[in-house]
Amino acid sequence: MAISKSRLRIKRGIRKKISGTAARPRVSVFKSNTKIYAQIIDDEQGHTLVSASSAELGAKENTTVEVAREVGKKLAEMATANGISSVVFDRNGYVYHGKVKALADGAREGGLKF
């Protein structure tokens, strides 16, 4: 699967500025044509701390904005259970609109601060 050149350029620019630490890990978002995935990453250690996806929620069809919001809520629930309350948001080169924004709003509703 190839990333478009423009999205890759935007993604690299974002990653120059954003990095996750143990105190404030990074929330990374990935969208495919049918699913949406999010994970909380400690970049200093190189470990994924928590992850959630629309596949885990049992979404059979294409991901909608409502499903993306539920993924955000599930991610926040799992993060607070692991003692994570504050994060930085990495939109991964995607426009902050639609499903990406819904995921972020769901995470905020679930108790994450960013």
Helices and strands as residue ranges (DSSP letters): H 5-17, E 26-31, E 36-42, E 47-53, H 65-81, E 88-90, H 99-109
